[in-house]
Amino acid sequence: MSKFQISNIYKAVVIGGSAGSFQGVTKILSALPKDFSLPIILCLHRLKHVRNGFEEALSIKSSKPVTEPCDKESIKKGGVYLAPSNYHLAVELGNSFSLSTEEMINNSRPAIDVTLETASYVFRHKLIGILLSGANKDGALGMKKIKDRGGVTIVQEPSECMIETMPTSAMSVTTIDYVLGVDLIIEFLLELDQQYK
């Protein structure tokens, strides 16, 4: 019997994280099959003056290539996309990305809220949002938008986080569907993928 209620309606997975999330993200990416069906959009807080290395470090651990999308690039089935350093990454109608250098939000650019909120507007109830360890409240309002529009919300189990502020902030502003450790997040995603096989 499944622990989760999962259908095959979903169009994308967005994962946000900050301090302490790198290990969780790499564990998730390494566990997914090469033919994982849905696009995965990563918005992770990163040093704005260090443009190289992060994408490569994720790609080494990942079963799939990780790329930083260009402005207006189309979102492809099964792609893994990383918000570029010092740019907000938004999802646009028509299934594409846009990049901007607008003001920082929650002292961050890329801001997780921007990616989550715009993705929730485009994908609505067909979006899965995952928020991992982090030291500020970025992502909380984005998770609320996903929930309000009928999508699925998942946060990392706070007791497992290096810094629990990010998931607990989301839990304080909306009802989170699943509070899971990284191993169970992986289990969720693998079960989700089976719906498309």
Secondary structure, 3 states (H helix, E strand, C coil): CCCCCCCCCCCEEEEEECCCCHHHHHHHHHHCCCCCCCCEEEEECCCCCCCCCHHHHHHHHCCCCEECCCCCCECCCCCEEECCCCCEEEEECCCEEEEECCCCECCECCCHHHHHHHHHHHHHHHEEEEECCCCCCCCHHHHHHHHHCCCEEEEECHHHCCCCHHHHHHHHHCCCCEEECHHHHHHHHHHHHHCCC
